[in-house]
């Protein structure tokens, strides 16, 4: 294992003899120099893991040495400790304001200083380890790349990886081996249910760690088949969702329930209603798969057996919900209104500028993608052919009737 | 906690939706003139659900289970960004409306139609609003000038005649049927 190198710059080397001895005894490699100029040279040649420099140094003082080291890309990452006999608060504040990692007064306790070195070096090692692991994978937001797109990417590239998917405070794992989906875990769900629930998450983050996976294969289905079913599932999920209030919306039992008859499945969904139940809770708590549960809930909404809790009631409970819609079918209208309000926005403030900047960033990224492919994949006709034919017939029928009426008026 | 499920959670949802849900087709009426878009929506809808300075949203009931939602808004090229892309996914198609009697309108709307067409590749009808459809030029001349993509069609429209507007909607529905079925 590589020994950690410490560079010490002090005008009186004798005063750090105990420290040098302790560092050597603890496996560090140490160089001690008596002026700032040599210290600057050694910061490149010796490649120290940490620098301890006295403020009062010949040729280049400690403050200037710090600035020089931080100004160069090759050395700017090196933690820098300042050493001084001055005990004034102003001097300490000035040094800390420069950005030094620590400020040590002379005399110092050797063991305490050793401990401080260890803490900083361990922190850096941990950071580097994290950075290295991230560099062997990729990460992003689900709003930019959804779970299915991540799966498709890994499948096509035939990669082994563990994917962490986060949504609020929930985290799920998906395991890929040589481009094949082999397992997934989320809370108490079995692998298929876990995967499909994660597919429904539109918000959150993913982190793909490319690595060997020893996990046994739990799911035997071909990955292409799973992705296809996932696409269909997501499509139907979105289709149903757009007819309903937002999934995090609080819901309650509707009026006149006694006049209605419910199937066993509907009763099961209604049994999960609690004082603070949200629509998504009913879906996730049910014994059915998420899509079927959402479908049953949609039926209950249509009949008025299940209703969105009015905003006033929700606020009384102290749990206001964003993105609520009082009119179920006005969801797209609300989205468009929000979209337009963003566009006409208001004053040219920082928030607006950040939004514009974010949009430009997204657009730059999206430009690299093939729009035709995206459109072909994303645009969905939510009505079937017979429904479209019905609409056309109705439109033309009314038109013919109006033309007949006009004809009648002329003659 | 859920019981284990088989790997086909997609089930037979579509039939159930048809039985229990109001089915909706969403259409955006866009173009440079918001007033024209407003007239279009209001002239044909049974009910105007929402009207703001920037949008009019109306409903046209087809039958007990089917309804068309029409969104009239002023949409410009510089608004076609990822946010709108997401909204666009929900639409059956676009009707791009412009005033035929304004000399500059055709030139102004052309780049927008091109961009919309390239970007979304979903059914589109370009409708020129005229006072009297009989005064309009032959469509074949216009199609040459517009050089419309396959997913777009040109037609005329008289905003004072609901029948004419329904004709435009029917043309879009035709486009949808031809594109997807």
HADDOCK unambig.tbl for C-alpha pairs under 7 A between the chains (distance, minus, plus):
assign (segid A and resid 188 and name CA) (segid B and resid 1 and name CA) 6.10 0.50 0.50
assign (segid A and resid 189 and name CA) (segid B and resid 1 and name CA) 6.92 0.50 0.50
assign (segid A and resid 189 and name CA) (segid B and resid 2 and name CA) 6.30 0.50 0.50
assign (segid A and resid 190 and name CA) (segid B and resid 4 and name CA) 5.88 0.50 0.50
assign (segid A and resid 192 and name CA) (segid B and resid 7 and name CA) 6.00 0.50 0.50
assign (segid A and resid 193 and name CA) (segid B and resid 5 and name CA) 6.87 0.50 0.50
assign (segid A and resid 232 and name CA) (segid B and resid 10 and name CA) 6.79 0.50 0.50
assign (segid A and resid 233 and name CA) (segid B and resid 9 and name CA) 6.94 0.50 0.50
assign (segid A and resid 233 and name CA) (segid B and resid 10 and name CA) 5.15 0.50 0.50
assign (segid A and resid 285 and name CA) (segid B and resid 1 and name CA) 6.60 0.50 0.50
assign (segid A and resid 286 and name CA) (segid B and resid 2 and name CA) 6.86 0.50 0.50
assign (segid A and resid 287 and name CA) (segid B and resid 2 and name CA) 4.99 0.50 0.50
assign (segid A and resid 287 and name CA) (segid B and resid 3 and name CA) 5.92 0.50 0.50
assign (segid A and resid 289 and name CA) (segid B and resid 5 and name CA) 6.75 0.50 0.50
assign (segid A and resid 289 and name CA) (segid B and resid 9 and name CA) 6.22 0.50 0.50
assign (segid A and resid 291 and name CA) (segid B and resid 9 and name CA) 6.45 0.50 0.50
assign (segid A and resid 291 and name CA) (segid B and resid 10 and name CA) 6.67 0.50 0.50
assign (segid A and resid 295 and name CA) (segid B and resid 13 and name CA) 6.94 0.50 0.50
assign (segid A and resid 299 and name CA) (segid B and resid 20 and name CA) 5.37 0.50 0.50
assign (segid A and resid 299 and name CA) (segid B and resid 21 and name CA) 6.77 0.50 0.50
assign (segid A and resid 302 and name CA) (segid B and resid 20 and name CA) 6.72 0.50 0.50
assign (segid A and resid 302 and name CA) (segid B and resid 21 and name CA) 6.36 0.50 0.50
assign (segid A and resid 333 and name CA) (segid B and resid 57 and name CA) 6.76 0.50 0.50
assign (segid A and resid 363 and name CA) (segid B and resid 81 and name CA) 6.58 0.50 0.50
assign (segid A and resid 363 and name CA) (segid B and resid 82 and name CA) 6.57 0.50 0.50
assign (segid A and resid 371 and name CA) (segid B and resid 119 and name CA) 5.96 0.50 0.50
assign (segid A and resid 372 and name CA) (segid B and resid 119 and name CA) 6.98 0.50 0.50
assign (segid A and resid 372 and name CA) (segid B and resid 121 and name CA) 6.84 0.50 0.50
assign (segid A and resid 375 and name CA) (segid B and resid 120 and name CA) 5.46 0.50 0.50
assign (segid A and resid 375 and name CA) (segid B and resid 121 and name CA) 6.34 0.50 0.50
assign (segid A and resid 378 and name CA) (segid B and resid 89 and name CA) 6.09 0.50 0.50
assign (segid A and resid 379 and name CA) (segid B and resid 89 and name CA) 4.82 0.50 0.50
assign (segid A and resid 380 and name CA) (segid B and resid 89 and name CA) 6.69 0.50 0.50
assign (segid A and resid 381 and name CA) (segid B and resid 92 and name CA) 5.98 0.50 0.50
assign (segid A and resid 383 and name CA) (segid B and resid 25 and name CA) 6.68 0.50 0.50
assign (segid A and resid 385 and name CA) (segid B and resid 177 and name CA) 6.57 0.50 0.50
assign (segid A and resid 385 and name CA) (segid B and resid 181 and name CA) 6.70 0.50 0.50
assign (segid A and resid 388 and name CA) (segid B and resid 173 and name CA) 6.51 0.50 0.50
assign (segid A and resid 388 and name CA) (segid B and resid 177 and name CA) 6.92 0.50 0.50
assign (segid A and resid 391 and name CA) (segid B and resid 62 and name CA) 6.22 0.50 0.50
assign (segid A and resid 392 and name CA) (segid B and resid 170 and name CA) 5.22 0.50 0.50
assign (segid A and resid 392 and name CA) (segid B and resid 173 and name CA) 6.28 0.50 0.50
assign (segid A and resid 394 and name CA) (segid B and resid 62 and name CA) 6.56 0.50 0.50
assign (segid A and resid 395 and name CA) (segid B and resid 166 and name CA) 5.65 0.50 0.50
assign (segid A and resid 395 and name CA) (segid B and resid 170 and name CA) 6.17 0.50 0.50
assign (segid A and resid 396 and name CA) (segid B and resid 167 and name CA) 6.93 0.50 0.50
assign (segid A and resid 396 and name CA) (segid B and resid 170 and name CA) 6.95 0.50 0.50
assign (segid A and resid 399 and name CA) (segid B and resid 163 and name CA) 4.69 0.50 0.50
assign (segid A and resid 399 and name CA) (segid B and resid 166 and name CA) 6.86 0.50 0.50
assign (segid A and resid 402 and name CA) (segid B and resid 163 and name CA) 6.73 0.50 0.50
